[in-house]
Amino acid sequence: MSFRRLLVALAAVIPLTLSATANAEAKIGYVNFQKALAELDEAKAAKSRLEAVKEQKQKELDKAQDSLKKDQETFQKQAATMTEQARVEKGEALQKRFLELQQSFEKGRAELTQKENDEFQPIVQKMRAIITSIAQKEQFTMVFDAGGIAYAPDSLDLTPQLVRLYNDQNKAKASSGAPVATPAKKK
């Protein structure tokens, strides 16, 4: 949602909310979702699992790319001694492998995006439930995402409370994740 739309929505909603709670004082808070995701134990474990999958896919692509590059170099060296038909067939075969490599890359990227959604969607849903719980318990009128807020005092930030409650409620899930892969050494 653009900042302009957010302002228009706020301008429309705040007066309605304030009139609905005529004598009650509006209590507003915010949550920094990006910061919370960086601090949640379960999100850290999910990120580690995603990094391991990404590294594995990258290794597979690098291996295929190196093989293709070697075959192209061999083809270029031998092209002068090949018959026209053999040169055309080998060139077409290399072109086909190149296209397959590109398709494999795009497929891998789509798979990673889907896996990221699968990993983080349940986490975000749990976060929203905890935010709702905090808001109801502490009688917040509204809780916003910090992404669209230019300024707000730290006293309105519910992120630390969200992280603490989330980690307390989801300890088993974060520690039961797949073993954390160590980063591969770079050549």
LINURHU-V844931 format. One record per pair of residues at least 24 apart in sequence whose ideal C-beta (glycine too) atoms are under 8 Angstrom apart, sorted by sequence separation. I is the first residue (numbers start at 1). J is the second residue. D is the distance in whole Angstrom. If there is no record, write none. Layout:
i->{I;I}
j->{J;J}
d->{D;D}
This chain:
i->{134;68;71;131;134;134;68;68;131;134;130;133;68;127;130;65;130;64;127;130;61;64;126;61;126;61;126;61;60;57;57;57;54;53;50;53;50;50;50;49;46;46;43;46;43;42;37;40;37;40;33;36;33;31;31;29;29;29;27;29;35;27;28;31;33;27;28;29;30;31;32;33;34;27;28;29;30;31;32;33;26;28;29;30;31;32;26;28;30;24;30;21;39;30;36;40;17;35;39;42;17;32;42;59;30;31;36;40;41;52;55;29;30;31;32;36;40;28;29;30;31;42;45;49;52;55;13;29;30;41;45;48;49;52;55;36;40;41;44;45;48;51;31;42;46;42;45;48;51;41;45;48;40;41;42;45;6;3;1}
j->{158;94;97;158;161;162;97;98;162;165;162;165;101;162;165;101;166;101;166;169;101;104;166;104;169;105;170;108;108;108;111;112;112;112;112;115;115;116;119;119;119;120;120;123;123;123;120;123;123;127;124;127;127;127;131;134;135;138;138;140;146;139;140;143;145;140;141;142;143;144;145;146;147;141;142;143;144;145;146;147;141;143;144;145;146;147;142;144;146;141;149;141;159;152;159;163;141;159;163;166;142;157;167;184;156;157;162;166;167;178;181;156;157;158;159;163;167;156;157;158;159;170;173;177;180;183;142;158;159;170;174;177;178;181;184;166;170;171;174;175;178;181;162;173;177;174;177;180;183;174;178;181;174;175;177;180;148;148;148}
d->{6;7;7;7;6;7;5;6;6;7;6;8;6;6;5;6;6;6;6;7;7;7;7;7;8;6;7;7;8;5;8;7;6;7;7;6;6;6;6;7;4;6;7;7;5;6;7;7;7;8;8;6;7;8;6;8;7;8;7;5;8;6;7;6;6;5;6;8;6;8;8;7;7;5;5;5;5;6;4;7;4;7;8;7;6;8;8;7;5;8;6;7;8;5;5;6;6;5;5;7;7;7;8;7;6;7;5;6;5;7;7;5;6;5;5;5;6;6;7;7;5;5;8;6;8;7;8;5;8;7;5;7;5;4;6;7;8;7;7;8;8;7;6;5;7;4;4;5;8;4;8;7;8;8;8;8;5;6;7}
